[in-house]
Amino acid sequence: MNVNLLAKPEGRTWSFPLLLIMCLMVSVSCQKDEDPVPVPQPADPGDSFHDHVHIHGMVMHHSRAIPMADVYYKMGEKDFPGSSPDDYDAHVQADSTGAFHLDDLPTGNYYFYGTGWDAAINDSVFGGIPTHILGDSATTHVHVPVTE
């Protein structure tokens, strides 16, 4: 049996319909979206974006709040600045429920670092988290995770 692989097949070929389908697929898949990506808007038309926000935070060890924890924060920081209080811009102490509040902070990047005592394990706990504070709400919630 002599088979010539380069020979044109007998009868009707599928090359033209296949080429047409491929061209249609390419032209449809390469179209530019008509609708631009929506820009976030305040929920209420009376609201606006804020230059300064209020922070409501909690210092947490797993699911337990750490009462009376010390919370340090540094503005303009995305990475851990260090464990010394001198590495931070300011300090606040959490209340007996582990909650802390900061008023009128400018928006931007912050690093929050907490230290405290977890009575459930009878050990000190510490840790921090980088946070980007947006101005889309007048109040921002921050949970500072700590561990032993």
C-alpha positions in Angstrom: 0.0 0.0 0.0 1.4 3.3 -1.1 0.2 6.3 1.1 1.2 9.8 0.2 0.6 12.1 3.2 1.2 15.2 1.2 -1.5 14.5 -1.3 -4.7 16.5 -1.4 -7.6 14.4 0.0 -10.4 13.4 -2.3 -13.7 15.2 -1.9 -14.6 18.1 0.2 -12.0 19.6 2.6 -12.7 21.2 5.9 -9.9 23.7 5.8 -12.0 26.7 4.7 -14.8 26.3 7.3 -12.2 25.5 10.0 -10.3 28.7 9.1 -13.5 30.7 9.1 -14.4 29.5 12.6 -10.9 30.2 13.9 -11.0 33.8 12.5 -14.4 34.3 14.1 -13.2 33.1 17.5 -10.1 35.3 17.4 -12.1 38.4 16.4 -14.7 37.9 19.1 -12.2 37.1 21.9 -10.1 40.2 21.1 -12.8 42.8 21.4 -12.3 45.6 23.9 -14.8 45.7 26.8 -17.3 48.5 26.3 -18.0 49.0 30.0 -15.0 50.4 32.0 -14.2 49.1 35.4 -16.5 50.9 37.9 -14.9 53.3 40.3 -15.9 52.7 43.9 -18.3 55.3 45.2 -19.5 56.1 48.7 -22.6 54.1 49.7 -24.5 57.3 50.5 -24.3 60.3 48.2 -23.9 62.4 51.3 -20.8 60.5 52.3 -17.4 61.3 51.0 -13.9 59.9 51.1 -12.0 60.9 54.3 -8.5 62.2 54.8 -8.5 61.2 58.4 -10.2 58.2 60.0 -11.0 56.8 63.4 -9.5 53.4 64.3 -11.4 50.8 66.4 -9.1 47.9 67.1 -8.8 44.7 69.1 -5.7 42.9 70.2 -6.4 39.2 69.8 -4.5 35.9 70.7 -6.3 33.4 68.5 -10.0 34.0 69.5 -9.2 35.6 72.9 -9.0 39.3 73.4 -5.9 40.6 75.3 -7.0 43.1 77.9 -4.8 46.1 78.7 -2.4 45.3 75.8 0.0 48.0 74.6 -0.5 48.9 71.0 2.2 50.8 69.1 1.7 52.1 65.6 4.0 53.6 62.9 2.7 55.6 59.9 4.0 55.0 56.4 5.3 51.5 57.2 4.5 48.2 55.5 7.1 46.1 57.2 7.8 45.2 60.8 9.8 48.2 62.1 11.0 46.4 65.2 9.9 45.4 68.8 11.3 48.5 70.6 8.7 51.2 71.5 11.2 53.7 70.0 10.6 52.2 66.6 7.0 53.5 66.6 5.3 56.9 66.3 2.9 56.5 69.1 1.4 54.2 71.7 -2.1 53.5 73.1 -3.3 51.0 75.7 -6.2 48.7 75.1 -9.0 48.7 77.6 -10.1 45.8 79.8 -11.9 44.1 76.8 -8.8 44.3 74.5 -10.3 47.2 72.5 -8.4 50.3 71.5 -9.4 53.5 69.8 -7.4 56.1 67.8 -8.9 59.3 66.6 -8.2 61.4 63.5 -5.4 59.3 61.9 -4.4 60.3 58.4 -5.1 57.6 55.7 -2.1 55.6 54.5 0.0 52.6 55.5 0.5 51.7 59.1 2.2 48.9 61.1 0.4 48.0 64.3 2.3 46.1 67.0 0.8 44.8 70.2 2.2 43.3 73.4 0.3 42.0 76.4 -0.3 39.1 78.8 -2.6 36.2 78.1 -3.8 34.9 81.5 -5.3 31.8 79.9 -1.8 30.5 79.1 0.1 32.5 81.7 2.5 33.9 79.1 3.3 37.1 77.3 2.1 37.6 73.8 3.2 40.0 71.0 2.8 40.5 67.3 1.7 42.9 64.6 0.2 43.5 61.3 0.6 46.0 58.4 -2.5 47.8 57.5 -3.5 50.1 54.6 -6.1 52.5 55.9 -8.4 53.8 53.2 -10.5 56.9 53.4 -13.7 55.2 52.2 -15.2 55.1 55.7 -14.9 57.4 58.7 -14.1 54.4 60.9 -11.8 51.5 60.2 -11.5 48.3 62.2 -8.1 46.8 62.9 -7.4 43.4 64.6 -3.9 43.1 65.9 -2.9 39.4 66.1 -0.5 38.4 68.8 1.1 35.1 69.7 3.4 33.7 72.3 
